[in-house]
């Protein structure tokens, strides 16, 4: 359950940071690799391209943080 909290915390933080700075890697590179045209269509007041890039970044960094947390938790537990 703690892993979910770590993921969501990192996800929301990186989502906000990526909306403010959409050039943050690797979201833009992934978006460019799938060959989707850029659009300024607003979704919740945010351009769709920026929102998609932000979600890519948030998911990737959230998974990385969750994996690091899980490995650290397993390493910290004493072996019987």
C-alpha positions, 0 to 999 in steps of 0.5 A: 500500500505504501508503494501506491502512495509513493507512485501517486505522489511522484505521479502528481508532482511530475505531472505538474512539473511537466505541464509547466515544463513540457520539454522535460525528457523522456515525454517529448521524445516518446511523443515524437517517436509515435508520430502524432501531430502536435495540436493546440486543442485544449483539454481542461484548459491545457493543450492536448500535446502538453497534457499527453507529454506530461502523462508520459513523464508522470507514468515513467517517473512514477514507475521508476520511483515505485521500483526504487521504493520496492527494492529498498523496502525488500532490502531493508527487511531482515532475513529470518 
